Amino acid sequence: MSDSLHPFAALEPARLLDMLESVGLWPDGRLLALNSYENRVYQLGVEAAEPVILKVYRPGRWSEAALHEEHGFALELAGHDIPLVPPLTLNGRTLHGLYDFVFAVYPRRGGHAPALDDADTLEWLGRMLGRMHAVGEVSDFAARPRLDPFVMGAGSRDYLLAQGWLPDHLKPAYQSLTDDLLVDIHAAFERAGDWQAIRLHGDFHPGNILWTDAGPHLVDLDDCRMGPAIQDLWMMLSGDRAERTRALGDILVGYEDFHTFEPRELHLLEALRTLRMMHYAAWLARRWDDPAFPATFTWFNTDRYWEDHVLALREQAAAMQEPVLSV
């Protein structure tokens, strides 16, 4: 697909400045594109004020009701002094529209990635997550999705095969491997039992955690949804089994000051990691018509990529056979 056919091709600099003006902020002409692919995010200078962040949502991805729920959750968390960066309320609203796009404006916040090998850092993040989940369980999302292992797993696998993304020489191995993985994922969810679905950040990885001398703050609730609490914990667990066990213990020291952790959700840990890997490959494929993706993810859709992907899934198949982490 050519650039001219993609909706984001219409985001010319003048239109971005118009968006800011439409909510009563006066841009000074400074504009910096930030790393974001699902949406488009820019830092814009403002006359006689601090720069702001303009987030333009990908057309068709979320309904306006779902976006309002995202913003409402962010404001609710901020209202409980949980350090998450919410959108600015301008002209009585957080969600705005212009040129067939919907967008939000955020204050600029800096920081660096957290040191996930530090016990005190993990305990601090655990406290923050415990507080967030205590708020998240108070009510449910109505318009935003529930974490769905079928969509993330079988849906992703079926899309890649149906659309011909896998090289011919890897299709049989991928088909057989993912068949087995989907059985193992289903079994893991069965072992976890009737877990409680709460409102989650949904994408709690180090890139969405900005650390300062005052501690962490969170950004990007774009993937918030209903799901098990472990979804917001597992991305902080890496390394060998001993390292993951230590990290989990450090997180839970802080987490359980504010929210009870259900140990049976640990049955979901490697299943969720596997689902994310499968979903990520399909996400890249689904977004390949966006010119930003081929330009950025140059390694995707090569034989080497798919060979490595199949190898990583084989490693996950082995990981899912190991006993769950202990707490």
NORNOR-V472547 format. One record per pair of residues at least 24 apart in sequence whose ideal C-beta (glycine too) atoms are under 7 Angstrom apart, sorted by sequence separation. I is the first residue (numbers start at 1). J is the second residue. If there is no record, write none. Layout:
i->I j->J
i->I j->J
This chain:
i->20 j->44
i->71 j->95
i->85 j->109
i->200 j->224
i->199 j->224
i->200 j->225
i->202 j->227
i->16 j->42
i->25 j->52
i->68 j->95
i->199 j->226
i->200 j->227
i->16 j->44
i->67 j->95
i->154 j->182
i->198 j->226
i->204 j->232
i->281 j->309
i->11 j->40
i->153 j->182
i->197 j->226
i->202 j->231
i->197 j->227
i->205 j->235
i->64 j->95
i->197 j->228
i->198 j->229
i->200 j->231
i->201 j->232
i->204 j->235
i->8 j->40
i->153 j->185
i->200 j->232
i->229 j->261
i->71 j->104
i->195 j->228
i->20 j->54
i->19 j->54
i->67 j->102
i->230 j->265
i->234 j->269
i->277 j->312
i->149 j->185
i->229 j->265
i->230 j->266
i->277 j->313
i->228 j->265
i->16 j->54
i->64 j->102
i->230 j->268
i->234 j->272
i->230 j->269
i->234 j->273
i->277 j->316
i->149 j->189
i->228 j->268
i->231 j->272
i->59 j->101
i->230 j->272
i->274 j->316
i->273 j->316
i->11 j->56
i->56 j->101
i->57 j->102
i->83 j->128
i->57 j->103
i->82 j->128
i->270 j->316
i->274 j->320
i->56 j->103
i->55 j->103
i->54 j->103
i->55 j->104
i->82 j->131
i->270 j->319
i->271 j->320
i->82 j->132
i->270 j->320
i->54 j->105
i->55 j->106
i->80 j->131
i->146 j->197
i->7 j->59
i->52 j->105
i->53 j->106
i->82 j->135
i->52 j->106
i->52 j->107
i->53 j->108
i->77 j->132
i->80 j->135
i->269 j->324
i->52 j->108
i->269 j->325
i->51 j->108
i->267 j->324
i->50 j->108
i->77 j->135
i->141 j->199
i->266 j->324
i->76 j->135
i->137 j->196
i->140 j->199
i->266 j->325
i->137 j->198
i->136 j->198
i->136 j->199
i->136 j->200
i->263 j->327
i->43 j->108
i->133 j->198
i->24 j->90
i->23 j->90
i->24 j->91
i->195 j->262
i->23 j->91
i->132 j->201
i->195 j->265
i->193 j->264
i->69 j->141
i->192 j->264
i->23 j->96
i->192 j->265
i->22 j->96
i->69 j->143
i->69 j->144
i->192 j->267
i->252 j->327
i->22 j->98
i->191 j->267
i->192 j->268
i->66 j->143
i->248 j->325
i->65 j->143
i->66 j->144
i->147 j->225
i->249 j->327
i->19 j->98
i->146 j->225
i->147 j->226
i->188 j->267
i->189 j->268
i->248 j->327
i->18 j->98
i->63 j->143
i->144 j->224
i->145 j->225
i->146 j->226
i->147 j->227
i->188 j->268
i->245 j->325
i->144 j->225
i->146 j->227
i->244 j->325
i->245 j->326
i->23 j->105
i->189 j->271
i->188 j->271
i->15 j->99
i->19 j->103
i->141 j->225
i->147 j->231
i->141 j->226
i->140 j->226
i->185 j->271
i->128 j->216
i->10 j->99
i->185 j->274
i->116 j->206
i->185 j->275
i->124 j->215
i->125 j->216
i->114 j->206
i->124 j->216
i->113 j->206
i->181 j->274
i->113 j->207
i->114 j->209
i->113 j->209
i->133 j->229
i->114 j->211
i->112 j->210
i->113 j->211
i->111 j->210
i->112 j->211
i->110 j->210
i->111 j->211
i->109 j->210
i->111 j->212
i->114 j->216
i->129 j->232
i->129 j->233
i->111 j->217
i->109 j->217
i->125 j->236
i->122 j->236
i->116 j->236
i->165 j->285
i->157 j->278
i->160 j->281
i->153 j->275
i->156 j->278
i->160 j->282
i->163 j->285
i->152 j->275
i->156 j->279
i->159 j->282
i->130 j->254
i->134 j->258
i->122 j->247
i->126 j->251
i->130 j->255
i->134 j->259
i->153 j->278
i->156 j->281
i->160 j->285
i->73 j->199
i->125 j->251
i->126 j->252
i->129 j->255
i->130 j->256
i->133 j->259
i->149 j->275
i->152 j->278
i->156 j->282
i->159 j->285
i->123 j->250
i->126 j->253
i->127 j->254
i->130 j->257
i->131 j->258
i->152 j->279
i->122 j->250
i->126 j->254
i->127 j->255
i->130 j->258
i->122 j->251
i->126 j->255
i->130 j->259
i->123 j->253
i->124 j->254
i->127 j->257
i->116 j->247
i->119 j->250
i->123 j->254
i->127 j->258
i->83 j->215
i->85 j->217
i->181 j->313
i->188 j->320
i->83 j->216
i->84 j->217
i->85 j->218
i->177 j->310
i->184 j->317
i->83 j->217
i->84 j->218
i->85 j->219
i->83 j->218
i->181 j->316
i->165 j->301
i->167 j->303
i->170 j->306
i->174 j->310
i->177 j->313
i->181 j->317
i->184 j->320
i->170 j->307
i->173 j->310
i->177 j->314
i->180 j->317
i->167 j->306
i->166 j->306
i->170 j->310
i->177 j->317
i->74 j->221
i->73 j->221
i->70 j->221
i->73 j->224
i->70 j->222
i->70 j->224
i->39 j->222
i->38 j->222
i->37 j->292
i->37 j->293
i->37 j->296
i->8 j->290
i->6 j->289
i->6 j->290
i->6 j->291
i->1 j->289
i->3 j->291
